[in-house]
Amino acid sequence: MQSTVLVSSFAEIAREKDIDRDTLQVIIEDVFRAMIKKKYDADDPEAFQIVFNPDNGDYQILHVREVVEDYDLEDPVTQIEYADAVEIDEEYDIEDEVAVKILIEDFGRRAVQAALQTFRQRIRDIEKENIHREYSELIDEIVVGEIYQTRRREVLVLHNKTELVLPRQEQIQKDRYRKGDMLRAVVLDVDRDAGSSPQVIVSRVAPVFIERLFELEVPEIYDGIIEIKKIVRLPGERAKMAVISHDDRVDPVGACVGVKGSRIHAVVRELGGENIDVVPWTDNTIDFIKRSLAPAKPILVELNEDLTPPRARVTVPADEVSMAIGRGGQNIRLASMLTGYELDVYRDIKSDEEDVDIDEFQDVIPAAIIQQLKDIGCDTAKAVLELQPSELARRTGLTDEQAQKITWLMEAEFERDASGEAADNSELVADLAASLETSDLEDVQGDDAPVEADPADASDAEPFSEAAADGASLAGAAAAGSVLEDDTAAPALEGDSADGETFTESDDPAA
């Protein structure tokens, strides 16, 4: 290989990888010194001088040696005998320095090929370092790239000739990805040890993605006038965002929503129709919990900060229980994530409304199961009936059959004939007793008729607790699955809350 071919290869590769001239010069010097060390078994910078001009590709490798008396040669790398020196130039004398130019061809074809491979490896290492540094600085920032390949578990995106990976768990479930489409996402992480090149992970489900989108659409957020305090989301379904204004003249909710919802609609369209509730931030915990449950309007909030995590008992009007919980428990779950409190929703019961305390069923339901029902907030019969049997089974650990029979038993308590007598459910009680017989539970008493409870003994509020079977609230954690099988969902487009400070975006941005 000729020297001009080698040098032109260096320059071409460097241009492709966008390597600056100083870095290129350092790499080429290192490559040449590796060749010198292999041929001469030495790499003395004084004995071998490398001169390289990266602008035009000119280079020189000079072997510099000191002239010594004949037969006094000790190191052939740094010394040359007088007889050999005068053959190069007759004017050389003892202790003079002789500089001889070394050609690339002198190293041999194998050495040149090895040098080229070394050079390419050094370029790849620098490229990896540049990618890692560049995208590490872009973490939590939006990037826009072109989808060039879709796989079962990931989508590959090209951004500035760099491959970005959108894993399945970072995709919005409703999104559909096609080759050639442009994709917007935030840089989540850069894995430096992911094979031949750093792996850049991007995400569309991270809460910071919504924050960056609002920064693009709302100048007040970008300028720092409005601050986003916290964002929680169920990707593709619903999100809640708490905002505060540092200028009394600027309404944080109104600025985020925009005229006729123009600003928030742009974000919703990017998220595939994901509803966004904009909640005004306040340091008053009770008020903030009330606002976070919008569109429901809680009547009373009672805090219990002795528990870990802290809990809050929220009482709402009877006709707003489903609204406070939301479709599949979305509203209460997001409200718990936003406030940091495990929220238990209780239905406000009028003084003249009939209900039965769960303790009135101790004669027909084992005490251990009674306690399990209380642990999930079901301390009255109607509170149990608020849950679907499947949800009751999941949260208490009972079988579906046992949960169904408990539900039937509660329903039977409210089924009275015209004379006011309780319906005969002795067969149901017997079946329930048989199904609930376990080694660690009390035996069920097989009474012929259920115990009638005095309505005056009913509690003031009927609970719907979002606690899990172990007592921990499902709403405070990102629990999988539906927390309430309720066909009644919150309205698609809600206006302001009770204090006029919460906005819920429509499912259809064009609505």
C-alpha positions in Angstrom: 0.0 0.0 0.0 1.4 3.4 -0.9 1.8 6.1 1.7 -0.6 8.4 -0.1 -3.3 5.8 0.0 -2.9 5.2 3.7 -2.9 8.9 4.5 -5.9 9.6 2.3 -7.8 6.7 4.0 -7.0 8.4 7.4 -8.4 11.7 6.2 -11.5 10.1 4.6 -12.5 8.2 7.7 -11.9 11.2 9.9 -14.2 13.3 7.7 -17.0 10.7 7.8 -16.8 10.5 11.6 -16.4 14.3 12.0 -13.1 14.1 13.8 -11.3 17.5 14.3 -7.8 18.0 12.9 -6.0 18.0 16.3 -7.6 14.7 17.3 -6.8 13.3 13.9 -3.1 14.3 14.3 -2.8 12.7 17.7 -4.4 9.4 16.4 -2.1 9.2 13.4 1.0 9.9 15.5 -0.1 7.1 17.8 -0.6 4.7 14.9 2.8 5.5 13.4 4.5 5.0 16.8 2.8 1.6 17.1 4.2 0.7 13.7 7.7 1.9 14.8 7.6 0.0 18.0 6.7 -3.2 16.3 9.5 -2.8 13.7 12.3 -1.4 15.8 11.1 -2.6 19.3 11.5 1.0 20.5 9.4 4.1 20.7 11.9 6.8 21.7 10.3 10.2 20.8 13.8 11.7 20.4 14.9 8.9 18.1 11.7 8.9 15.9 10.1 12.2 15.0 6.8 12.3 13.3 5.7 15.4 11.3 2.2 15.4 9.9 0.1 18.1 8.2 -3.6 17.0 8.4 -4.7 19.8 6.1 -2.9 18.4 3.0 -2.0 14.9 4.2 1.8 15.5 4.1 3.8 13.6 6.6 7.4 12.6 7.5 8.8 10.0 9.8 12.4 10.8 10.7 14.8 8.4 12.4 17.3 10.6 14.3 20.6 9.0 15.5 23.9 10.2 16.9 27.2 9.6 15.1 29.6 7.5 17.1 33.1 6.0 16.5 33.2 2.8 14.5 32.9 -0.3 16.7 31.6 1.9 19.6 27.9 1.3 18.7 25.8 0.4 21.8 22.2 1.2 20.7 21.5 0.9 17.0 18.2 2.8 17.5 19.8 5.9 18.9 23.3 5.6 17.5 25.0 5.2 14.0 28.6 4.4 13.3 30.7 7.0 11.6 31.3 4.9 8.5 27.6 4.5 7.9 26.9 8.2 8.5 29.4 9.4 5.9 27.7 7.1 3.3 24.6 9.2 3.8 26.5 12.5 3.8 30.3 13.0 3.8 30.0 16.1 5.9 28.8 14.2 9.0 31.3 14.1 12.0 31.4 12.4 15.4 28.5 13.5 17.7 26.5 14.9 14.8 22.8 13.9 14.4 21.7 12.0 11.3 18.1 12.2 10.3 16.9 9.6 7.9 13.4 9.6 6.4 11.4 6.3 6.9 8.9 5.4 4.2 5.6 3.7 4.9 6.6 1.0 2.5 9.6 0.1 4.8 7.2 -1.2 7.4 5.7 -3.9 5.1 2.1 -4.5 3.9 1.0 -6.3 7.1 2.2 -3.5 9.3 0.3 -1.0 7.2 -2.9 -3.1 7.3 -2.6 -3.4 11.1 -2.1 0.3 11.4 -5.2 1.0 9.4 -7.2 -1.3 11.6 -5.8 0.4 14.7 -6.7 3.8 13.3 -10.3 2.7 12.6 -10.6 1.2 16.1 -9.4 4.5 17.6 -12.0 6.4 15.5 -14.7 4.1 16.8 -13.6 4.6 20.4 -13.7 8.4 19.9 -17.1 8.1 18.2 -18.5 6.1 21.2 -17.1 8.7 23.6 -18.7 11.5 21.6 -22.1 9.8 21.4 -22.0 9.1 25.1 -21.0 12.7 26.0 -23.5 14.3 23.6 -26.5 12.3 24.7 -25.6 12.3 28.3 -26.0 16.1 28.1 -29.4 15.6 26.4 -31.0 13.4 29.1 -34.5 14.6 29.8 -34.5 16.7 26.7 -36.7 16.1 23.6 -35.1 14.7 20.4 -36.8 14.2 17.0 -35.8 11.4 14.8 -37.0 9.2 11.9 -38.3 5.7 12.5 -36.2 3.4 10.4 -37.1 0.0 11.9 -39.9 -1.4 14.0 -39.3 -4.6 16.0 -41.5 -6.6 18.3 -39.9 -5.3 21.5 -38.5 -2.0 20.3 -38.5 0.8 17.8 -35.2 2.1 16.3 -35.0 5.8 15.5 -32.2 7.7 13.6 -31.2 11.0 15.1 -28.1 12.8 13.6 -26.9 9.4 12.2 -27.1 7.9 15.7 -29.4 5.0 16.5 -31.9 5.6 19.3 -33.9 2.8 20.9 -37.5 3.1 22.1 -38.2 0.0 24.2 -41.7 -1.4 24.4 -42.1 -0.4 28.0 -41.3 3.2 27.0 -43.9 3.3 24.3 -47.4 4.7 24.7 -49.7 1.7 24.2 -52.0 3.4 21.8 -49.2 4.6 19.5 -48.6 3.0 16.1 -45.1 3.3 14.6 -44.4 3.1 10.9 -41.1 3.3 9.1 -40.3 6.8 7.8 -42.5 8.6 10.4 -40.9 11.3 12.5 -40.9 10.5 16.3 -40.6 12.8 19.2 -39.3 11.5 22.6 -37.1 12.4 25.5 -33.7 10.9 26.1 -34.0 8.6 29.1 -30.6 7.0 29.5 -27.3 6.2 27.7 -26.0 2.7 28.3 -22.2 2.9 27.7 -21.6 -0.8 28.0 -24.2 -1.9 25.5 -22.1 -3.8 22.9 -20.2 -2.1 20.1 -21.8 1.3 20.6 -23.5 3.2 23.4 -27.2 2.5 23.5 -29.3 5.7 23.7 -32.7 4.9 25.3 -35.6 7.3 24.6 -39.1 7.4 26.2 -42.6 8.7 25.5 -44.1 7.6 28.8 -41.8 9.5 31.2 -43.5 12.4 33.0 -40.7 14.7 31.9 -41.9 14.2 28.3 -45.1 16.1 29.2 -43.1 18.8 30.9 -40.9 19.3 27.9 -43.9 19.5 25.6 -45.5 22.1 27.7 -42.3 24.1 27.7 -42.6 24.1 23.9 -46.2 25.2 23.9 -46.3 27.6 26.9 -43.8 30.4 26.9 -44.6 31.2 30.5 -43.3 27.8 31.5 -40.1 28.1 29.4 -39.4 31.6 30.8 -39.9 30.3 34.4 -43.0 32.4 35.2 -45.0 29.2 35.7 -43.4 26.3 37.4 -44.5 22.7 37.0 -44.2 21.2 40.5 -45.1 17.6 39.7 -46.5 15.4 36.9 -47.9 11.9 37.3 -49.4 9.9 34.5 -50.9 6.7 33.3 -49.4 6.8 29.8 -52.0 6.9 27.0 -54.9 7.3 29.4 -54.6 10.2 31.8 -52.2 12.5 33.5 -52.3 15.1 36.3 -50.0 18.1 36.4 -49.6 20.5 39.4 -48.5 24.0 38.4 -47.8 27.3 40.3 -47.4 30.8 39.1 -44.6 33.1 40.3 -46.4 36.1 39.0 -49.8 37.0 40.6 -51.0 38.5 37.3 -50.6 35.1 35.5 -53.2 32.3 36.0 -51.1 29.1 35.8 -54.1 26.9 34.7 -55.3 29.4 32.1 -51.8 29.8 30.7 -51.3 26.1 30.3 -54.8 25.5 28.7 -54.6 28.5 26.3 -57.4 30.2 24.4 -60.1 27.6 23.8 -57.6 24.9 24.9 -55.2 25.6 22.0 -52.0 25.0 24.0 -53.1 21.9 25.9 -54.7 20.4 22.7 -51.3 20.5 21.0 -49.8 18.4 23.9 -52.8 16.0 23.9 -52.5 15.4 20.2 -48.8 14.5 20.6 -49.7 12.1 23.4 -52.4 10.4 21.3 -55.4 11.8 23.2 -54.1 11.3 26.7 -56.3 13.4 29.1 -54.4 16.0 31.1 -55.7 17.6 34.4 -54.0 20.8 35.2 -54.1 21.3 39.0 -53.1 24.6 40.8 -50.5 23.8 43.4 -50.9 24.8 47.0 -49.0 24.2 50.2 -52.3 23.4 52.0 -52.4 19.6 51.9 -56.2 19.3 52.4 -56.9 21.8 49.6 -54.4 20.2 47.3 -56.0 16.8 47.8 -59.5 18.3 47.1 -58.1 19.9 43.9 -56.3 16.7 42.8 -59.6 14.7 42.9 -61.3 17.0 40.4 -63.8 16.8 38.7 -65.2 15.3 42.0 -65.8 17.9 44.8 -64.9 16.4 48.1 -66.9 17.4 51.2 -64.3 16.5 53.9 -60.7 15.4 54.0 -59.2 13.9 57.1 -55.4 13.2 57.3 -53.6 10.4 59.1 -49.9 11.1 58.9 -48.9 8.5 61.5 -48.9 5.8 58.8 -46.3 5.2 56.2 -47.1 6.3 53.6 -49.6 8.8 55.1 -53.3 8.3 54.4 -56.3 10.6 53.9 -60.0 9.8 54.3 -61.9 11.7 51.7 -65.7 12.0 51.9 -67.5 12.9 48.7 -71.2 13.2 47.8 -72.9 9.9 47.1 -73.4 10.7 43.4 -69.7 11.6 42.9 -68.1 8.4 44.2 -67.6 7.0 40.7 -66.4 10.4 39.5 -63.8 10.6 42.3 -62.6 7.1 41.5 -62.6 7.5 37.8 -62.7 4.9 35.0 -60.7 1.9 36.2 -59.6 3.9 39.3 -57.5 6.3 37.2 -58.6 9.5 39.0 -58.0 8.4 42.6 -54.8 6.6 41.6 -53.3 9.6 40.0 -54.5 11.9 42.8 -52.7 9.6 45.3 -49.5 9.7 43.2 -49.7 13.5 42.9 -50.3 14.2 46.6 -48.2 11.5 48.1 -51.2 10.3 50.3 -53.0 7.0 50.1 -56.6 8.2 49.5 -59.6 6.3 50.8 -62.9 7.6 49.3 -66.0 7.4 51.4 -69.5 8.0 50.3 -71.4 10.7 52.2 -74.5 9.0 53.7 -77.6 11.0 54.6 -79.0 10.6 58.1 -82.1 9.0 56.7 -80.4 6.6 54.3 -80.4 3.0 55.3 -77.2 1.0 55.6 -75.9 -1.9 57.7 -72.7 -2.0 59.6 -70.4 -4.9 58.5 -70.2 -6.1 62.1 -73.9 -7.0 61.9 -72.8 -9.9 59.7 -70.6 -11.6 62.3 -73.1 -14.4 62.8 -72.8 -15.4 59.2 -69.3 -14.3 58.1 -66.1 -15.3 59.9 -64.5 -12.6 62.0 -61.2 -12.9 60.0 -63.1 -12.0 56.7 -65.0 -9.2 58.5 -61.6 -7.8 59.4 -60.3 -8.2 55.8 -63.3 -6.2 54.5 -62.6 -3.5 57.1 -58.9 -3.4 56.1 -59.9 -2.4 52.5 -62.4 0.3 53.8 -65.6 -1.7 53.5 -67.1 -1.3 56.9 -70.8 -1.2 55.7 -72.8 -3.4 53.5 -73.2 -0.8 50.8 -69.5 -0.1 50.8 -69.0 -3.8 49.9 -71.6 -3.5 47.1 -69.7 -0.6 45.7 -67.1 -3.1 44.5 -67.6 -5.7 41.8 -67.1 -9.2 43.1 -64.0 -9.7 41.0 -62.4 -6.6 42.5 -63.5 -7.6 46.0 -61.8 -11.0 45.5 -58.6 -9.5 44.2 -58.2 -7.1 47.1 -59.2 -9.4 50.0 -57.6 -12.6 48.7 -60.9 -14.5 48.6 -61.9 -16.7 45.7 -64.3 -15.3 43.1 -67.0 -17.7 44.3 -66.6 -16.5 47.9 -66.7 -12.8 46.9 -69.8 -13.4 44.8 -71.6 -15.1 47.7 -70.7 -12.3 50.1 -72.0 -9.8 47.6 -75.3 -11.8 47.3 -75.5 -11.9 51.1 -75.2 -8.1 51.3 -77.8 -7.6 48.5 -80.2 -10.0 50.3 -80.1 -7.8 53.4 -81.7 -5.0 51.4 -84.3 -7.1 49.7 -87.4 -6.9 51.9 -90.9 -7.8 51.0 -93.9 -5.6 51.3 -94.4 -6.6 55.0 -90.9 -5.4 55.8 -89.5 -8.8 56.6 -86.1 -9.9 55.4 -86.0 -12.3 52.5 -85.2 -15.9 53.3 -81.6 -16.5 52.4 -80.8 -19.4 54.7 -79.7 -21.5 51.7 -77.3 -18.7 50.6 -75.9 -18.5 54.2 -75.3 -22.3 54.2 -73.5 -22.2 50.9 -71.4 -19.3 52.0 -70.5 -21.0 55.2 -69.4 -24.1 53.3 -67.3 -22.1 50.9 -65.6 -20.0 53.6 -64.5 -23.0 55.8 -60.7 -22.9 56.1 -58.2 -24.0 58.6 -57.4 -20.5 59.8 -60.9 -19.0 59.8 -63.8 -19.3 62.3 -66.7 -21.5 61.4 -69.7 -19.8 60.0 -72.9 -19.9 62.0 -75.7 -21.3 59.9 -78.6 -19.1 61.0 -81.8 -19.4 59.1 -82.2 -15.6 58.6 -79.7 -12.8 58.4 -79.2 -10.4 61.3 -81.3 -7.2 60.8 -79.3 -4.0 61.6 -80.8 -0.9 63.0 -80.3 1.9 60.4 -79.6 4.3 63.3 -76.4 2.3 64.0 -75.0 2.9 60.5 -71.9 5.0 60.2 -72.1 8.6 58.9 -70.1 7.8 55.8 -69.9 4.7 53.7 -66.3 3.9 52.6 -64.8 3.2 49.3 -61.2 2.6 50.1 -58.4 2.3 47.5 -56.4 0.2 50.0 -55.0 -3.1 48.6 -55.6 -6.4 50.3 -52.7 -5.9 52.6 -54.0 -2.5 53.7 -51.8 -0.5 51.4 -53.7 1.8 49.0 -53.7 0.8 45.4 -54.0 4.4 44.4 -50.7 5.4 45.7 -48.7 2.9 43.7 -48.5 2.3 39.9 -50.6 -0.9 40.3 -51.4 -2.8 37.2 -54.9 -3.4 36.1 -58.2 -1.8 36.9 -59.0 -0.9 40.5 -62.7 -0.5 39.9 -64.8 -2.1 37.2 -67.1 0.8 36.8 -68.8 1.7 33.6 -69.5 5.3 34.8 -66.5 7.4 34.0 -65.8 11.0 34.7 -67.0 13.3 31.9 -64.7 13.6 29.0 -64.5 17.4 29.2 -64.6 19.0 32.6 -64.6 22.7 33.4 -63.2 24.3 36.5 -63.4 22.5 39.9 -65.3 23.9 42.9 -62.7 26.7 43.3 -62.4 27.0 39.5 -58.8 25.9 39.3 -58.7 22.5 37.7 -59.0 21.8 33.9 -59.5 18.3 32.4 -58.7 17.9 28.7 -61.1 16.2 26.5 -60.5 12.7 25.1 -60.9 14.2 21.6 -58.6 17.2 21.1 -60.7 18.4 18.3 -63.8 18.4 20.6 
